[in-house]
Amino acid sequence: MSKQSSKEVVQKFLAQGVSSPESVAMVTDDFEWIGPQSLHFMFEGDGAVLTRDDLPGLPYLDQAIYRGYEADENNSNVHFMIAEGDIVVMEFDAKFTTFEGEPYHNQYCLVFLLRDGRIAAVHEHVDSHYSYEVCFGTPEKMAGAMDRLKRLRAGEAI
């Protein structure tokens, strides 16, 4: 796959919303979204991994910790996206407000691995210490976020 076409695949995946049915169709059957291990408690199962079947629920992670989060809102600023073969790397920052009213502004790097024109894996890199401190750093913050996440996964509105 050429540099441009792998980058175009990722741009389309992101533009459609990573949890949309259209984007889920763009990932391999063995797809994995690998998050920071230090935030494993936000993921179901072993480790900080989401599978293809979990992808539609990815926005729940953000909805549980950021007040007023909507997957289609633009709260991020892409610094760059580069591609080499079947690897695409994107650096961006994102700004939100937590449920406790605290500002959150963090830097992210997503590494996309493509196979046969489809996305096989996403590796998410973030300052997880900062994320933890701002979003989960007290027993009350942790309990609130985990309760909201449980309710979202059960299909409840928060």
N, C-alpha and C positions, 0 to 999 in steps of 0.2 A: 504494500500500500504506500502511495506517495505521501510526502509530508503534507501537502495541501489536503488530500482526501482524508487522512486520519484526523486532521484538525477540523475539517468540515463535519465529520461524523460527530465529534465531541461538541462542536458548536450547536449542531442540530439537537443533540441529546439535551444540552443545557437549555436551549431556547424553548423546547417543548415542555420543560419541567421534568426533572429527573425521575419523578414518581408517576408521571403520566403513562397511560397505556401505550402511547406511541414510543416513549423512551424505553419502557420495559421491553418492548419488542426489539429494541436495538442492542440488547445485551445478550451474552451467551447464556446457555442453560446452566453453566457452572459459575456464573458471575459472582463476584464478591466485592462488596464495599468494605474496605478495611479501615476502621477508625482508630483513633488513639487508644492504646491499651489502658492508659490511665483513666479513661472514661468508659471502661467496659460495662459498668453498671447501667448505662443507658441503653445497652443492646440486650436483646433476648438471646438465650443460648450461651454457648461457650465463647468467651473472648469478645472483641469489639468488631464483629463481622455481621454484615447484612448480606443476604442472598438475593437472587432474582425475585423470589417470592416475597421477600421483606421490603423490596424497593418501594412499593406503593405507600408503605407506612413511614418512610424516611422523614417526611415533614413533621411527624409527631414528635421527633426528638427536639426540633426547634420550637414547635408550638407549646411544648411543655415548659420551656424555660424563657421564652421571649414573649412579652406582652404584645398582643396585636399582630403576631407573626402571620403572614400570608405568603405562601410559596411563590406566588406570581409577582410580589412586590419587589422592587429593586432597591435593596438595602446594601448592595455590594458594589465594589469598584474593582474591575479587573485591571491588574497592573501589566500582565503580559500572558500570552499563551504561545508556547513554542512546540514544535513537533519534530521528531526524528524517527522515521520509519513508523512503527506501530506504537510509539510512545508519545503522549501529549502531556505537557506540564502547564498548569495554569496557577498563577499566583494572584490572590485577591485579598481585599480586606472587607469586613462586614461590620455593620453597626446596627445594634438593636437596643431595646430597653428591656430589662428583666422584669419579671412579675413584681419584684420588690421596688421597681422604679429606678434601678441603678443603670447607668449607661454601660454598654458593652461594645467594645471595638477591638477586634482581633484580626490577626493576619493568618491567612490560610494558603496552603499549597495542595493542589489535587494532582495526582499523577494517574493518568489514564493509560491502561494497557489494552491494546486492541488485538483481536485475532480474527482473521478472515472477514474484515470489515465491520466487526461488531465489538462492543466494549466488553472485555473479559474481566477487568478489575479496575477499581478506583482505590487508590491509597490516599487517605486524608491525613494531612499534617497540619497541626495547629499548636499554638501555645496552650497546651492543655492545663498547665498550672494556673494560668490566668483564667481560663474558662472555669476551672473548678472553683477558684477563689470567688469569682464574681457570681457565678450561677448556683453553686452548691456548697459554699464555704461555711455555712452554719447548719446546725441540725434542722432548723426551721426551713431554710432554703432547700436542703436536700429532701426533706419530707414533702414539701409542697411540689417540687418538680417531679418526684417519683409518683406522687398521687395523681398529678395531672397526666403524666405519661401512661399510667395504668388505665385511667379513665378514657383517654384518647384511643388506646389500643382496644378497649372494650366497645368502642363505637359511640361513646358519650361525647357531648359537646362540653367545652369548659368555658 
